[in-house]
Amino acid sequence: MAENFLQISHKDKTIEDVGKEYFRDLLSRCFFQQSSSNRTRFVMHDLVNDLAKFVSGEFCFSLEGDARSEADEIKNLATKARHFSYLPFFYGRIKSFEPIYKADRLRTFLPLSVVMGGILFWTTSTGNMPQGLLSSNKCLRLLSLAGCLCIKELPDSIENLYHLRYFDLSWTKIKRLPNSICSLYNLQTLKMNWCEYLEELPSDMHKLVNLRHLSFVGTKINKTPTDLGKLRNLQTLTSFFVSGSNIKELGQLNLRGKLSLVQLQNVVIPMEAAEANMENKKYLETLELVWSGSTEDTRNEKDVLEKLKPHRNLKNLTIRNYGGTGLPDWFVDGSLSTIVSLELIGCKYCFSLPPLGQLPSLRKLLVSGFDGIVASSSDFYGNNSSSIAQSFGSLKILKFKNMAEWEEWFCFGDHTEAAAFRHLQELHIENCPKLKGHLPQHLPRLTKLVIDGCHQLACSIPMAPVLENLKLKECEKLLLNHLPSTLVSFEIYGSGIPYFFSLRTKILTNNPSIVDLRIVNFPDAELPMCHCYTSLQYLTIEDSCNSLSLLSLNFFPKLQRLKLKSCKNLETLSNSEEQQEFITSLNSLEIWRCPKFVSFGKGGFSTPKLEHCYIDDMESLKSLPEQMHTLLPSLKILWLVDCPLVESFPEGGLPSKLKELHISGCSKLIASRMDWGLCRLHSLDMFDVSCEDDNVESFPEKGLLPTSLRVLRSLIVGI
């Protein structure tokens, strides 16, 4: 769009519609492919990428490889280059972008992101880049400075980029935009997401008459510039801050996607809300309506909400901190027939809920912070017996949270109940301290149940024949007589469920399908080391199992991830030499704050598939596993934090495939750094070290680090 490649052939289509058609066509021809790891991203096949680079020739220039081998390439940037991209994580410290400034026909300047070790790197500290760009490259159509942390302000010379269509300042430290930016007549997209210091928009924003997308999520902006309604081409506006009658400016905007209306308590005259013309915004899919939560006029807020009736095409609606005593009539007149997700949050003066069970398309419902509701009646389902039987026909996720006064949930207790929630898959009841009585007992398709902070709830969990995920926390009176045989994931927190103790030795023996088990804050819980847990893949023990001093991995043949935190008496983690060949699945190990943990057992710790190891705050640990270089051949990431007694790495050094090494608060280990043998780790890409050591005179010493290292971060106090 910024390059003007999109041509509109039909008057009813927008340029964005045409762009989506182009993209879908390229996707269908396999020019792009959906990423297997992230469905929101798309990739190119290597051969297609090579062909694209060949065809683009000298017009496209990209720095994406090894910074050392390509650092000089930027000096040879051809003056014919039109499009430039680079990885700021690798090239953020390039001292001069002057060759780019000489490419006076440059149209695209685009820093890219990169993921390393599961962390998204997108920032650069380069300080001299923006000024040269803004003064020399006047043909720019697309300019992204996203992630340039050095940027705190823009010069007025930004107005010289009069061809600019797309400008991204996201994740910068900018505090304000110069008013001169409003001279960019051709600007179509302006993004400032997560600029945490940005407080206001320029006063002349209405002059950007070609602006189509304005986005500033995660900023301090709390005021909308005047006359924003003059931007008749505007398609995307993330937030509109209401200050009295300015809400009328929305009336002429044909917005799409998502919109948040904030500070609605400032609407004094309800009829002005009607002039926002929300009912005719047929392309709006997501709407958020936000009040302050403190009101002296509940009637006015109800009238304002009544006038903000959305179009029937709306898919997602959130109402937050609304101060009216009831919800408007358009909740029950069919206006929300296509609503898929409904969130009602902080409506503390509402004393009842409308018949939400009659919304035919509703799949997700969240009700939170309704302090005025004491009991939910049959009206919540429908207005008569026939409608009640068919209520919530599409509902899959139901959440009640922070209901301070809610005491009773009306339940049918017969086949009607199963009909009402026939498609419900997830049920969350959280922080409802006064809720008692019963829960719906017949939920034929429920797969996930969360009960948290319901101190008075004294019933059994629902009968759910396909329940797979169960989380129980701070529900002391809950009757837990059995665990469903279909259970795959079980999380139990807090030491108040009386029946848990009779189940503690039977959790896994009676439930062989459990794959994920988390036990938190149960000091008396037991995990017997006399039974083979054949299905368990993920195990977390935190502030629990005080009787556990030895954890043997031989009893967990399929375990993939193990997290142990604050296990008071745990001393060692091991696997016997006779059965080491069976410990082939463990991929991730985390051990935190186990004060008596001393070692990983004699003879080493054979886990051939272990890739990630995190050891933190282990005051008694004296050594790492023996023979790490051979017994942990797949280890890629190692964190060693606050282990003051560890003096050295084991004999033979670290595994050869190690890519990331993080060391912090291990002063004795730092003292032996010249014996680490890091120079032999040719796969090491990132090294992060910090500690306090007055004896360190310089760091790193010559020969300490391998040539493969790309990232070095060090903070050694005492140098």
Buried (B, 14 or more C-beta within 10 A) or exposed (E): BBEEEBEEEEEEEBBBBBEEEEEEEEEEEEBBEEEEEEEEEBBBEEEBEEEEEEEBEEEBBBBEEEBEEBBEEBEEBEEEBBBBBBBBBBBBEBEEBEBBBBBEEBBBBBBBEEEBBEEEBBBBEBEEBBBBBBBBBBBBBBBBBBBBBBBEEBEEEBBBBEBBBBBBBBBBBBBBBBBBBBBBBBBBBBBBBBBEEBEBBBEBBBBBEBBBBBBBBBBEBEEBBBBBBBBEBBBBBBBBBBEEBBBBBBBBBBBBBBBBBBBBBBBEBBEBBBBBBBBEBEEBBBBBBBBBBEBEEBEBBBBBBBBBBBBBEBBBBBBBBBBBBBBBEBBBEEBBBBBBBBBBBBBBBBBBBBBBBBBBBBBBBBBBBBBBBBEBEBBBBBBEEEEBBBBBBBBBBBBBBBBBBBBBBBBBEEEBBBBBBBBBBBBBBBBBBBBBBBBBBBBBBBBBBBBBBBBBBBBBBBBBEEBBBBBBBBBBBBBBEEBBEBBBBBBBBBBBBEEBEEBBBEBBEEBEEBBBBBBBBBEEBBBEEEEEBEBBBBBBBBBBBBEBBEBBBBBBBBBBBBBBBBBBBBBBBBBBEEBBEBBEBBBBBBBBBBBBBBBBBEBBBBBBBBBBBBBBBBEBBEBBBBBBBEBBBBBBBBBBBBBBBBBBBBEEBBBBBBBBBBBBBBBBBBBEBEEBBBBEBEEBBBBBBBBEBEEBEEBBEEEBBBEEBBBEEBEBEEE
